[in-house]
């Protein structure tokens, strides 16, 4: 017996045809309108791409609900790789899983998005992404020591000292023995010394 669960990513309950999920035209239209409003200057996404994206998200969500988080993450990460690891795809997925109860999903998506933006040297964008995430989750950090330090350095150079201090606050505890710890401590001291000077200025 097939149990039909409500699709959390579409406007209607989709039908099943030959064991494949289809999204109603009304639901797809609602999704398309939402994303064009959310990213008015972004790269347009076709209806077919939206349909595929919705199917992937539902597949991942169903795996999560069935107690298979490993498969859920694999579905999402493989789809992202199949599309060339585009930061815009990460951004849309982050927006669409925002209300999932499994908070680790958006955390891992954001970690991967940050890593990709750093590779592409999109500094201002990666700072915006991290600033937004820290507002919601003050404990968010990039996954690796290299990414965390790189981002802290970018933030310090870009005038986002608060973000830099947050990222460095627990660096040595997260990455004990990492050779970057000494660099992070030096940057943290410099930021601490700058703060009183800026207050006096």
N, C-alpha and C positions, 0 to 999 in steps of 0.2 A: 504494500500500500504506500502510495506517495503522499507525504505530508507537505502541504504547500505553506511556506512561511511568508510573511509579508516582507517584501524587498525594502530595506531601510534606505535605499539610494534612489528610488524612483517615486513618482507621484501616485502610482496605482499598483495594485497587486498584479504582477505579470502572469501570463498564462504559460503553460508548458506544452510544447509541441515536439513530439519525438524526443522527449527527455532533454530538450534544449530550452533555455530561458529566452523569452522574447519580451521586449519592453514596449509598452503601448505607445502609440504616437503622442497621446496627450502627456504621458509621463516624460517622454523624451523632450517634448517641446518645453516643458517646465524646467527640465535640467539645463537645456541649451540657453534658455532665457536667463537662468540664474548665473551661469558661468560667464555669459557675455556681459552681464551687469557687474559681476565681481571683478572681471579683468577687461574693462572696456577697451584698453589699448593693447591687449595681449594678442598672441597669435591665435587666429580663428581655429576652431576645432570642428570637424565635420560631424554630421549626425551619425555616420557609421562609427567614427572614433568614439563618440559619446556612448554609443550603444555597447561597443566593446569594453570601454572603461567601466561602465555600469555592471556589465556581466562579470568582469574580473573582480570588482569590489564585492559583488554579491557572493561570488564563489569563495572569496577570502573570508567574508563574514560568516558564511555557513560553516566553513572549516573551523572557525573560531568557536562558534556556538556548539559544534560537535566535539569540542575538546582537542582539536588538533592545531594549536597555534603555529607549530613549525611549518605545516603545509600552508597555512594562511599567509605567513610571511614569504614563503617561497613563491606562491602565486603572484603576490604583489611585486616582489623584486625581479622575478623573471619577466613579468610584463614590462616593467620599467626598462630593463636591459634590452628587451626586444625593440623598444622605441628609441634606443640610443642614450638612455639616462639623461633625458632632457629635464632641466630644472623646472620648467613649466609644468611638466607632468607631475613632478613631486609636489608642486604647489597646489595643483588641483586635488590630488589625492589627500593631502593634508587637510584641505578644506572639507573634503567629503567624509573623512573619518573623525572629524572634530568631536562628534557626539558619541562615538563608540565608547562603551564602558571600559574596553581594554585600552587603557591609556598608553601602554607601552608601544602600541602601533604607531601613533602619531609621533611619539618620541623617537622611534627608530627611523621613521620616514624623514623626520627633521634632521636627525644625525646624518643620514645618507644625503639629504639635500644640501646640507652645509658642506659636507666633504666634496660634493660635486661642484658647488659654487666656488670653493677654494681652488680646485683644480683649474677651473675656467677663469680664475682671477677676477671674479665679479664681486669686488670687495664691498661696495656700498650695499649691494643686494644681500650679501650674506650677513652683514651687520643688521640690516632691517629684519631679516628672518629670525636671527637670534634674539634681537630686542623684543620682537613680538612674542616669541616663545617664552622668554624669561618673564614676561608680564603674566602669562598664564601659569607657567611652571618655573618657579625660582630655582629649582634644583636641576634644570636642564643643563647638560654639558655636551660638547662634541664627544664622540666615542673614543678618539685616539689622543695620545699625548701630543702628537705632531699637529693635529688639527686644532686642539685646544690652545696650544701656544701660538700657532700662526694667527688664530683669530684674536687672541688677546693682544698680540703685537699690532695687528691691523686696527683694532679698536683704539689702542693707545695712540697710534699715529693719526687716526681719524677724529680724535677729539671725543671718543666714547669711552672715557676713562672708567666710568661706572661699570660698563660691561666688562672691560679688561680686568678690573679688580674682582668682579664676581667670578670670572673664569679662573683667575689665579688663586682665589681664596682657599681652594681645597686641592690644588694641583698636586702638591707633594704627597698628599694622602691618597689620591686616586692613582698616582703613578710612582710609587716608591721605588727608588733605585734607577729611575729613568735619567739618562744623561741631560735631559732638558730641564730637570728640576732646578739646577743652579741658575740657568738662564731665566726661568720663571721667577725665582726668588729675587734676582737682581731687578727685574722689571717691576715686581711688586714693591720693592723698596723705593724705586724711583717714583712710582705713582704715589706712594705714601708721602714722600718728601715734597712732591709737587702740590698736593692738596692744600697744606697750610699756606704755601706761597700764593696760590690762586685765591684763597680766602682773604689774604692781606691786600691783594692787588685792587 
